[in-house]
Amino acid sequence: MKSEEEDNRNVAMDFLVTLMHAWALVSRSTSGPWLLVHHFYKAVVFLCMGSLLVSELIAIGIGGDDMLTLSLNTCVMLSNAVAIYKLVLSTVWPGRYRSLVENVVRDLTDHLSHDPSGRRRLGADSRTAYTFTMGFVVCGHVTVASWSLLPLLLKPVEKLRLPLVAWTPFDSSCGIGFLVTYVYQFTCTLFMAWTSGATDLICVNVVMQLCSHLEILCCHLQRVGGQCCSDVGSSCDHGYLGKSAEKPAPDKDDLRDQLRRCIRYHQEIISVAREMDSLLWSIVLSQCLCGMTVLCLLLFQMALYTLTIETIAKYLSYMASILLQIFCYCWFGDNLSSKSSDVARVAYSCAWTRGSAGFGRSLCILMARAQKPLIVSGGSFYVLSREAFIRILNASYSYFAVLYSMSDE
């Protein structure tokens, strides 16, 4: 029994909740000492990232016409600003974040209480999502390490430089000033990666869970269709989805009751998807716009300046991180749209002509709701899909080409 519970456990969402607590996004509890610790922790994160943003703005003003410093600072500032915005939203709406995750973990899973095969499939998909989440976390920390640790490993002590170009009120070129500023910038970069990554993982994991539930719903509908028989008399025994031994009353349309359970399950999936899009659309939009601009500026720097091994490693890891963030939104958003559209097709494939009139009406309701696919959107600007990912890359390259031609002139 214990092994079965372990197989069905939603390890991806459990790990996501742990990251939300550890990375200052949502508090562990709504009252008591843990809430005070969380508020203090989040205040420290706000202070670090906010002060870094201000120091970078000052550095841009002091830097003058140095295009390399200007473009590099702009990239880091944009990523920092988006991370701060994500942290602000989690501070303003902590209940909505917590509710979104709880709806996925509890409410959707409740519909599988009498479906052991569905729970096993959800557990298997959850382990796949956990593996992806771990890879995403590792990629984020590799980016932070490439920016903060490579300068220490590839340069002699007398030529060490800070990871970021930022203004400080004291001499940070050597000695204690350099050490303090280095630790401060490394901490800020780590906070940026944590805050930005945690929000991205919430969206991606919720979408992956919704895709799994849509696949299970399609299996339910196929099972309902397979139970239709040519004899639709009052004594027809269609059975229950998870209770094959239970027999319906002679005057009960059991097939229609099963379909109604599928409709309620589908409605719950739609509700969670809309809540996710309502909560995260502005984050998705800001992430796409920021990623498009950062990719353009990084390409500009790599094309215009002679780069060292250290700089190439930094830029490539940064580009890979930005591309991964946008790609995840677009790839899984496309999967969500595709799998939600499959529901109408599978529902129509049910042997509805052999069902009762009530069964046909219930099936029409399900198909009508499934006509509009579920999406991950950036407001009214983007519907994230694989085609949208290509458009974002094309836009980044177009802006880079314009910027490069202007620099030649």
Secondary structure, DSSP 8 states (H G I E B T S, - for coil): -HHHHHHHS-HHHHHHHHHHHHTTSS-S-SSSHHHHHHHHHHHHHHHHHHHHHHHHHHHHHHHTT-HHHHHHHHHHHHHHHHHHHHHHHHHH-HHHHHHHHHIIIIIHHHTTTT-HHHHHHHHHHHHHHHHHHHHHHHHHHHHHHHHHTHHHHHS-GGG---SS----SS--SSHHHHHHHHHHHHHHHHHHHHHHHHHHHHHHHHHHHHHHHHHHHHHHHHHHHHT--S--STT-----SS-TT----TT--HHHHHHHHHHHHHHHHHHHHHHHHHHHHHHHHHHHHHHHHHHHHHHHHHHHS---HHHHHHHHHHHHHHHHHHHHHHHHHHHHHHHHHHHHHHHHHS-GGGS-HHHHHHHHHHHHHHTS----EETTTEE-SHHHHHHHHHHHHHHHHHHHHHHH-
